[in-house]
Amino acid sequence: SELGGVGAVIVVPGPWSDADIRYQAEQIVTMKFHNSGCNCVAAQVLVLPQGWTRSGDLMDAIREVIRGLPPRVAYYPGAAERQRALLAAHPDAELFGGGAAPRTLVANLDATNADEYCFREEFFGPILAQTSLPGATPAEYLNNAVRFANEQLRGTLGANILIHPRTERALGAAFDAAIAALRYG
């Protein structure tokens, strides 16, 4: 038996520059596609804030980084089968490259769908899913994202929060409380 689960990458809205967007896109892509996604603690679901003006820029940068990746084989047993199951559930998924299990992005998933395949099934392969959550303030959004990760995503091995340093300082104890509430590890 392997460790694993559906790991979240929670992006907290903030004053991100273009350089921040590019840098964090590279980090997100690496969290998912290192070793072709065949890592127990690989990120799987990117959680973005609804209404954040930089969400589209971040998604565009992620696509650009994925396009630039060298070909890799999803060698782990069952990777191609899980990919086919995902594509059956989401035929509109974006494919990058070829092979039995090409790098895949499934964007704009409904966060309220408790039966969403991407929230329940660990891919252990080159598939990144994305959803968005509401929140009028960074603190409200972060609380919603932590609750979503705890209640909707299967497994608790890993989670990531990407936050601008100014936003983290502004949140203060609320950020610490969110980390304490997030079930992972």
C-alpha positions in Angstrom: 0.0 0.0 0.0 1.2 3.5 -0.8 0.7 6.8 1.0 -1.2 9.3 -0.9 -4.4 11.3 -1.3 -5.8 14.2 -3.2 -3.5 17.1 -2.3 -4.6 20.7 -2.5 -2.7 23.8 -3.6 -4.6 26.7 -2.1 -3.7 30.1 -3.7 -4.6 33.0 -1.4 -5.4 36.3 -3.3 -3.0 39.1 -2.9 -0.8 41.7 -4.6 1.0 39.3 -6.9 3.2 40.8 -9.6 3.7 39.2 -13.0 7.0 37.8 -11.8 5.1 36.3 -8.8 2.5 34.7 -11.1 5.2 33.1 -13.3 7.2 31.9 -10.3 4.2 30.4 -8.6 3.0 28.8 -11.9 6.4 27.0 -12.1 6.0 25.9 -8.4 2.5 24.5 -9.0 3.5 22.7 -12.2 6.5 21.2 -10.4 4.3 20.1 -7.4 2.1 18.1 -9.8 4.3 17.0 -12.8 7.6 16.2 -11.1 8.2 12.5 -11.8 5.2 12.6 -14.2 2.9 13.1 -11.2 3.9 9.7 -9.7 4.6 11.0 -6.2 2.7 10.2 -3.1 2.5 13.8 -2.0 2.0 15.3 -5.5 -0.4 18.2 -5.7 -3.7 17.4 -7.5 -6.3 20.1 -7.0 -5.5 23.7 -7.5 -7.9 25.9 -5.5 -8.2 29.5 -6.7 -10.2 32.4 -5.3 -13.3 33.3 -7.3 -13.2 36.9 -8.5 -9.5 37.3 -8.0 -8.2 39.4 -10.9 -5.0 37.3 -11.2 -6.6 33.8 -11.4 -6.8 33.9 -15.2 -3.2 35.1 -15.4 -2.1 32.3 -13.2 -3.9 29.6 -15.2 -2.4 31.0 -18.4 1.1 30.9 -16.9 0.4 27.3 -15.7 -0.6 26.3 -19.2 2.6 27.9 -20.6 4.8 26.1 -18.1 3.1 22.8 -18.9 3.6 23.3 -22.6 7.4 23.8 -22.0 7.9 20.5 -20.1 9.9 17.8 -21.7 8.1 14.5 -22.5 7.9 12.1 -19.6 6.4 8.7 -19.3 3.7 8.1 -16.7 5.4 4.8 -15.7 3.4 3.8 -12.7 1.0 0.9 -13.1 -2.6 2.1 -13.8 -1.6 5.7 -14.8 -3.1 5.3 -18.3 -6.3 3.6 -17.0 -6.8 6.5 -14.5 -6.2 8.9 -17.3 -8.9 7.2 -19.4 -11.3 7.3 -16.5 -10.7 11.0 -16.0 -11.2 11.7 -19.7 -14.5 9.8 -19.6 -15.6 12.0 -16.7 -14.2 15.2 -18.3 -13.9 14.9 -22.1 -13.2 18.7 -22.2 -9.9 18.3 -20.3 -6.9 20.0 -21.8 -4.2 17.6 -23.1 -0.5 18.6 -23.4 1.7 16.3 -25.3 1.0 12.7 -26.3 1.6 9.2 -25.2 -0.6 6.8 -23.1 -1.0 9.4 -20.3 -0.4 13.0 -21.6 -0.1 15.9 -19.1 -3.7 16.9 -18.4 -5.4 20.0 -17.0 -9.1 19.9 -15.9 -10.2 23.4 -15.1 -13.2 25.1 -13.6 -14.5 22.1 -11.6 -17.7 22.6 -9.5 -16.4 22.8 -5.9 -19.9 21.9 -4.6 -20.0 18.5 -6.4 -19.2 16.1 -3.6 -19.0 13.2 -6.2 -16.4 15.0 -8.4 -14.0 12.3 -9.6 -11.0 14.7 -9.3 -11.8 15.2 -5.6 -12.2 11.6 -4.8 -9.6 9.7 -6.9 -5.8 10.0 -6.5 -4.5 10.1 -10.0 -0.8 9.2 -9.3 -0.1 10.5 -12.8 0.2 13.7 -14.8 -3.2 15.3 -14.1 -3.9 18.6 -12.5 -7.4 19.7 -11.5 -8.6 23.2 -10.7 -11.6 24.7 -8.9 -12.5 28.1 -7.4 -14.1 29.1 -4.1 -15.7 32.3 -2.9 -14.6 34.7 -0.2 -15.1 38.4 0.2 -11.7 38.8 1.9 -8.5 36.7 1.9 -9.4 35.4 5.4 -12.9 34.3 4.4 -11.6 32.7 1.2 -8.8 30.9 3.1 -11.3 29.5 5.7 -13.5 28.3 2.8 -10.5 26.7 1.1 -9.4 24.9 4.3 -12.9 23.6 4.9 -13.1 22.5 1.2 -9.7 20.6 1.5 -10.7 19.0 4.8 -14.2 18.0 3.7 -14.2 17.4 0.0 -10.7 16.1 -0.9 -9.9 12.5 -0.1 -6.8 11.9 1.9 -4.7 14.1 4.1 -1.0 13.4 3.2 -0.2 16.8 1.9 -1.5 20.3 1.3 0.1 23.6 0.1 -0.8 27.2 0.6 0.7 29.8 -1.6 0.3 33.3 -0.2 2.0 36.7 -0.8 4.1 37.8 2.2 2.1 41.0 2.6 -1.2 39.1 2.6 0.3 36.6 5.2 1.3 39.5 7.4 -2.1 41.2 7.1 -3.8 37.9 8.0 -1.6 37.5 11.1 -3.2 35.0 13.5 -5.9 34.1 11.0 -3.3 32.6 8.8 -1.9 30.6 11.7 -5.4 29.4 12.6 -6.0 28.3 9.0 -2.8 26.2 9.1 -3.8 24.7 12.4 -7.3 23.8 11.0 -5.9 22.2 7.8 -5.8 18.5 8.1 -2.6 17.1 6.4 0.5 15.1 7.1 
